[in-house]
């Protein structure tokens, strides 16, 4: 699979063309990806998410689907956000514009996501049991409730970025 994001300051995850998914580690074995019967599979459920984000049941919790665009995606803990590289000349240019993008983002409606702990971001077509051997990113999240909102922003000339911001909610 070709890589669109260049190696650099952060780790980027890519998909083969479909959505990325962030699944709590505790339920990774329950995600079948594109494996399954011809009529329905977990990957199909992820592809059916309409919009920039959506939540899908997996085991006894839910996974966060990053829909709309198979853009290279990184997690920036200093901003509590997944950053999606839609268009930029370089990683440095994109990362430099993230604070401005966060402040001017036209956020979609926030959803509540309960997580039991760390999550793994990977291509939704892969089974959860194969996520460790594929392009993936482990994101350390404290157990609890998070408000999740998404936006697509053009923070500079010829620079487009998708944002998925996580906000810790009080118990």
Secondary structure, DSSP 8 states (H G I E B T S, - for coil): ----S-SSSS--B--SSS-EEEEEGGGGGG--TT-B-SS-BHHHHHHT--SSEEEEEETTEEEEEE-S---EEEEETTTTEEEEEEE-S-HHHHHHTHHHHHHH------EEEEESS-EEEEETTS-GGGGGGSSEEEE---SEEEEEEEEEEEEETTEEEEEEEEEE---
